[in-house]
């Protein structure tokens, strides 16, 4: 895929903060030869137009997904819409819950997967519809597909139901096939990882104007990375290895209080484990000068329909951090899948210990 011929200009606005206008030089896909080095270095890999044919082929399903998000934004019942869409699919409704402890959550819809004989073969698969932000200025929505008890981390402990959860996502959002049947994308991931993979813990996103995700990472035990594909509209991304983000934070920290906490790259690396810190959060997410610094350093990417971005994850400090800004005047559509080994190896003690330094990640933020 060759570079596009003209420069792109984007305006980044999120949750009431105007970060300004940014001009991007014409950018093509990450060159094939550079991809393995970048993956190993936790750098994002951009694949321009890798899903364009699938986007055209599944245009009807993409429209229906956008319509679903529009309807639930207007207050329609996700459960009712899902029931209609699943009428002929082998999934049986198994209840709806609403987490009163999380004001972002709208509806969590459970189903059981059925065999051809009508027997339940995988229980408690769920689709959780939530607002992305607590901020009312951000009308971005997401639907996460997983299974079992979230609080008990069932999705990490058991993998049998993962493929049923993936199938449930495909039944409700048939445009999953844009990714599932995309041999180029799957081959790229399998070549980079040197193993067969599955794409699970699926999230369907509809980012709304003025919205998006603040800086976070998606490092999880067993998850090797994330593959995000834009199916409609566009998003802008800051994406870079945590260690380089820490260098930017150290250089961009202006106040004495933040310099004490994050004034060196080493301190900033640890400070990034607590992005709930208001001073650090403000620098990362609401400081136009910091966004300019990142853009000037080449950390800004724009994704359009048919483009994918791959975000490598090798551990708590060796992972691609990212922040997303919705572009355009209408809510967009994207699918973000966790990359997992097709066959699991035992979780090593080291990796399990590493996971207690993941407080900064927001499993639901990506
Ligand atoms: Fe993410």
Boltz pocket constraint, residues with backbone or C-beta under 6 A from the ligand:
constraints:
  - pocket:
      binder: B
      contacts: [[A, 216], [A, 217], [A, 218], [A, 226], [A, 322], [A, 365], [A, 366]]
      max_distance: 6.0
